[in-house]
Amino acid sequence: MNKYKIKVNDKVAVSSGKDKGKTGKVLQILPDMKKLVVEGINVMYKHMRPQKKGEKGQRVQFNGPIAISNVILVCPKCGRNSRVGMRLASSATNKKIKERFCRKCKEIID
């Protein structure tokens, strides 16, 4: 289970670093390193050597990981960058469940 307030497929904005101001969708979360991979952010290249004779080398483009502390969630309801709050709510079966909410518009995120 992900202990962070950002989940896969959330839209996030980069708040610091070389891609500051850009937004993208979260593709992967790396909890061990406290990083995540965002689509179109921190683009890196890997130079691959030719494997067979006569084949050409190539440059492979991929999205590198970025620290979780350098991104902020973009609220799907109001569209603004906001911090994420957590609160307990009761479900239909009177069971307590944790839900994420936007700190600016107070709407439930999922």
C-alpha positions in Angstrom: 0.0 0.0 0.0 1.2 3.5 -0.9 1.8 5.6 2.2 2.0 8.8 0.2 -0.9 11.2 -0.5 -0.2 11.0 -4.3 -1.4 7.9 -6.2 -0.8 6.5 -9.7 -2.8 8.4 -12.4 -3.0 11.6 -10.4 -2.2 14.8 -12.2 0.7 16.6 -10.5 2.6 19.9 -11.0 6.3 20.2 -10.5 7.1 22.8 -7.8 10.9 22.8 -8.0 13.7 21.6 -10.2 14.5 21.9 -13.9 10.9 21.1 -14.9 9.3 23.6 -12.5 5.8 24.7 -13.6 5.1 21.6 -15.8 2.3 19.2 -15.2 1.9 15.5 -15.9 0.3 12.2 -14.9 1.9 9.9 -12.4 3.0 6.7 -14.1 4.8 4.9 -11.2 5.6 5.4 -7.5 8.9 4.2 -6.1 8.3 4.1 -2.3 11.8 2.8 -1.4 13.5 5.8 -2.9 10.6 8.3 -2.1 10.4 9.2 -5.8 7.8 8.9 -8.6 7.8 8.9 -12.4 5.7 11.5 -14.1 4.8 11.5 -17.8 6.9 14.1 -19.7 8.9 15.2 -16.6 12.7 14.7 -16.1 13.2 13.3 -19.6 16.5 11.4 -19.8 18.4 9.6 -22.6 20.2 6.3 -22.5 22.8 5.7 -25.3 22.6 2.1 -26.5 25.5 0.4 -28.2 24.9 -1.7 -31.3 24.4 -5.3 -30.5 25.0 -6.9 -33.9 27.5 -6.2 -36.6 26.1 -3.6 -39.0 23.5 -2.4 -36.6 23.4 1.3 -35.5 23.5 2.6 -32.0 20.5 4.5 -30.7 19.4 7.0 -28.1 16.5 5.7 -25.9 14.3 8.4 -24.3 12.6 7.7 -20.9 11.1 9.5 -17.9 13.4 9.6 -14.9 12.2 9.6 -11.3 11.6 12.8 -9.4 11.4 13.3 -5.6 7.9 13.3 -4.2 8.6 16.5 -2.2 9.1 18.3 -5.5 5.5 17.8 -6.8 2.1 19.0 -5.7 -1.3 17.5 -6.6 -3.5 19.3 -9.1 -7.1 19.0 -7.9 -9.4 17.3 -10.5 -12.4 19.3 -9.3 -11.1 22.9 -9.1 -8.0 22.5 -11.2 -5.7 24.4 -8.8 -2.5 23.1 -7.2 -3.3 22.2 -3.6 -2.2 20.1 -0.7 -4.0 16.9 0.1 -5.9 16.3 3.3 -6.9 13.0 4.8 -10.1 12.4 6.8 -12.1 9.5 8.1 -15.6 9.0 6.7 -18.2 6.4 7.3 -19.3 4.2 4.3 -22.7 2.7 3.6 -21.9 -0.3 5.9 -20.9 2.0 8.8 -17.2 1.2 8.2 -14.6 4.0 8.7 -12.7 4.6 5.5 -9.9 7.1 4.8 -10.5 9.6 2.0 -8.3 12.2 0.3 -9.7 15.7 -0.1 -8.5 19.0 -1.7 -7.5 21.6 0.9 -8.7 24.5 -1.2 -12.2 23.4 -2.4 -12.8 20.7 0.2 -14.0 18.2 -2.4 -13.2 14.5 -2.2 -10.5 13.5 -4.7 -11.5 9.8 -5.2 
